[in-house]
Amino acid sequence: MSDIAKTFRAAHGARRVFEHLDAAFPCRASVGILGPRGAGKSTLIRLIGGSTLPDRGRIRRRGTVSPPVANTQAYHAALTGRENLHFVARVNGFDGDAATRFVADFAQMGEEIDRPLSSYTRERRSRFLFAASYALPFDIFLADEALFGGSGAFRTRCAELVQARREHATLIFTTRSPQMLRRFADIGAVLHEGRLHMFERIGDAIRLFRAIDDGAPPDTGDEDEDEEERLAEEPFGPLA
């Protein structure tokens, strides 16, 4: 992406998120992006994925790009899990049957794969969303704050699935957790004042993040589950 500018307009006035943003993400690498709240991490992910267009600049993508992990807007509450997966797979040129088999097995859906998403419990909904996010063989996977979710053994299997996918695809994710960066990133980045600072050494990215964000969470072994819980409460797409 080159010379990206993006401004959002609201009743209280315009907010310039990016003015001259430049960034390049290596193929088959995992890039973890740290940044304070309000730095524009979500906007950056949407720009990369194409759901938001820049006011100025150029974004070049090589290969297929996933919707952000666990993005509820990609699915419709009135459709069954199977119907949703076939629709998303068809739009992206993939095999819907293969995606359905993967999700049904990985998330242990059973007959619920053929029930409307609106009938899913919160836990089942979370399992479906995260399994579906990695069911299709995209070249680039995007994640905004939540790489995986669920609880217990499923959460552990989700983390293992992320590791497996990053071996064969590019992974670009945002987070405020240094632990997530250490665990899943090959390259560290920090988004600050409209610029993306890239580091080959993860520790350098974490040090810069801590220097600019006094509220940065501690670098512990505990991973924040707040984002998984938030996603479980978000509405589905237009038919919801």
C-alpha positions in Angstrom: 0.0 0.0 0.0 1.4 3.4 -1.0 0.6 7.0 0.0 -2.7 6.0 1.7 -5.0 8.7 3.0 -8.2 8.1 4.9 -10.6 10.5 6.6 -13.9 9.7 8.4 -16.6 12.4 8.6 -19.1 12.5 11.4 -21.4 15.1 13.0 -18.7 16.4 15.3 -16.3 16.9 12.4 -13.7 15.0 10.2 -11.1 12.7 11.6 -8.0 12.1 9.6 -6.7 8.5 10.3 -4.0 8.3 7.6 -2.3 10.9 5.5 0.7 9.3 3.8 0.7 5.7 5.0 3.1 3.3 3.3 3.4 -0.4 4.1 4.5 -3.6 2.5 3.7 -7.1 4.0 6.0 -10.0 2.9 4.3 -13.1 1.5 4.1 -16.1 3.7 5.0 -14.1 6.8 3.0 -13.4 10.0 2.8 -9.7 10.8 1.5 -8.6 14.2 0.5 -5.0 14.5 0.5 -3.3 17.9 -1.1 0.1 18.5 -2.9 2.2 21.1 -6.7 2.4 21.0 -7.7 4.8 18.4 -4.5 4.4 16.3 -6.5 3.1 13.3 -5.7 -0.6 13.5 -9.3 -1.7 12.5 -9.3 0.9 9.7 -5.9 -0.5 8.4 -7.3 -4.1 8.4 -10.4 -3.0 6.5 -8.3 -1.1 4.0 -6.1 -4.2 3.4 -9.2 -6.4 3.0 -11.0 -4.0 0.7 -14.1 -3.4 2.8 -13.0 0.2 3.2 -11.6 2.3 0.4 -8.8 4.9 0.8 -9.4 8.5 -0.1 -6.1 8.5 -1.9 -3.4 6.0 -2.6 -2.9 2.5 -4.0 -3.3 -0.9 -2.4 -2.0 -3.9 -4.3 -3.0 -7.4 -3.2 -1.4 -10.7 -4.4 -3.7 -13.6 -3.8 -7.1 -14.1 -2.1 -7.8 -12.2 1.1 -10.0 -13.5 3.9 -12.6 -11.4 5.7 -11.4 -10.5 9.2 -11.4 -13.5 11.5 -14.8 -14.1 13.1 -16.4 -11.2 11.2 -20.1 -11.7 11.8 -21.0 -9.4 8.8 -20.0 -12.2 6.4 -22.8 -14.4 7.6 -26.6 -14.2 7.7 -28.6 -15.2 10.8 -31.6 -16.6 8.8 -29.4 -19.1 6.9 -28.0 -22.3 8.2 -24.3 -22.8 8.9 -24.1 -25.0 5.8 -25.8 -22.4 3.6 -23.6 -19.6 4.9 -20.4 -21.6 4.3 -21.5 -22.5 0.7 -22.3 -18.8 0.0 -19.0 -17.5 1.3 -17.0 -20.2 -0.4 -18.8 -19.6 -3.8 -18.2 -15.9 -3.6 -14.5 -16.5 -3.1 -14.2 -19.4 -5.6 -13.7 -22.2 -3.2 -15.4 -25.6 -2.4 -18.4 -25.1 -0.1 -18.7 -28.8 0.6 -15.0 -29.0 1.8 -15.5 -25.9 4.0 -18.7 -27.4 5.5 -17.0 -30.7 6.3 -14.1 -28.9 7.9 -16.2 -26.6 10.1 -18.6 -29.5 11.1 -15.7 -31.6 12.2 -13.5 -29.0 13.8 -16.2 -27.2 15.7 -18.1 -30.5 16.4 -21.3 -29.0 15.0 -23.3 -32.2 14.4 -26.8 -31.5 13.1 -26.5 -27.8 14.1 -24.6 -27.2 10.9 -28.1 -27.4 9.2 -29.8 -25.1 11.6 -30.1 -21.3 11.3 -27.3 -19.3 12.9 -29.9 -17.4 14.8 -30.6 -20.5 16.9 -27.0 -21.0 18.0 -25.9 -20.6 21.6 -23.2 -18.1 22.3 -20.6 -20.8 22.6 -21.7 -22.6 19.4 -21.7 -19.3 17.6 -18.2 -18.6 18.7 -17.0 -22.0 17.6 -18.7 -21.7 14.2 -17.2 -18.2 13.5 -13.7 -19.1 14.3 -13.7 -22.5 12.5 -15.3 -20.9 9.5 -12.6 -18.2 9.4 -9.9 -20.7 8.7 -12.0 -23.2 6.7 -11.1 -21.7 3.3 -7.6 -21.7 1.8 -7.0 -18.0 1.5 -3.6 -16.7 0.6 -3.9 -13.9 3.2 -5.7 -14.1 6.5 -6.7 -10.9 8.4 -7.5 -10.7 12.1 -8.6 -7.6 14.0 -7.8 -8.2 17.7 -9.1 -11.7 17.8 -7.1 -14.5 16.2 -9.0 -17.4 17.9 -11.6 -17.9 20.5 -13.8 -20.3 22.4 -12.9 -21.9 25.6 -11.0 -25.0 27.0 -9.9 -27.6 24.5 -11.5 -25.8 21.6 -9.5 -22.7 22.3 -6.3 -24.7 22.3 -7.2 -26.4 19.0 -7.9 -23.0 17.6 -4.5 -21.7 18.5 -2.9 -24.8 16.9 -5.0 -24.1 13.7 -3.7 -20.6 13.5 -0.2 -21.9 13.7 -0.9 -24.4 10.9 -2.4 -21.8 8.6 0.4 -19.3 9.0 2.8 -22.0 7.7 1.2 -21.7 4.2 -0.3 -18.2 4.1 0.3 -14.6 5.0 -1.2 -13.6 8.4 -1.8 -10.0 9.3 -3.3 -9.3 12.7 -3.8 -6.4 15.1 -3.5 -6.8 18.9 -2.7 -4.9 22.1 -1.2 -8.0 23.6 2.6 -8.4 23.5 2.1 -12.0 24.3 0.1 -12.6 21.1 2.9 -10.9 19.1 5.5 -13.2 20.6 3.4 -16.3 20.0 2.2 -15.7 16.4 4.2 -13.0 14.7 7.3 -13.3 12.5 7.5 -9.6 12.1 6.4 -7.0 14.6 4.8 -3.6 13.7 3.6 -0.6 15.6 0.9 1.8 14.3 1.4 5.2 15.7 0.3 8.7 14.5 -0.6 7.4 11.0 2.7 5.6 10.4 3.4 1.8 10.5 6.8 1.0 12.0 8.0 -2.5 11.0 10.5 -4.5 13.0 12.2 -7.8 12.3 12.8 -8.3 16.0 9.5 -8.7 17.9 11.1 -7.3 21.1 11.8 -4.0 19.3 8.2 -3.6 18.4 7.0 -4.3 21.9 9.4 -1.8 23.4 8.2 1.0 21.1 4.6 0.1 21.8 5.2 0.3 25.6 6.9 3.7 25.1 3.9 5.2 23.4 1.1 3.5 25.3 1.1 3.8 29.1 -2.0 1.6 29.2 -0.4 -1.3 27.4 -1.3 -4.7 28.9 1.5 -6.7 30.7 3.5 -9.2 28.8 2.3 -12.3 30.5 1.3 -15.8 29.5 -2.4 -14.8 29.8 -4.2 -14.0 26.5 -7.1 -11.6 26.6 -10.5 -13.3 25.9 -12.4 -10.0 25.9 -12.4 -9.8 22.1 -13.8 -13.3 21.7 -16.6 -12.4 24.1 -17.3 -9.2 22.2 -17.5 -11.0 18.8 -19.9 -13.5 20.3 -22.3 -10.6 21.0 -22.1 -8.9 17.6 -25.0 -9.1 15.1 -24.8 -11.1 12.0 -25.2 -9.6 8.5 -28.2 -7.9 6.8 -30.6 -10.7 7.4 -30.1 -10.6 11.2 
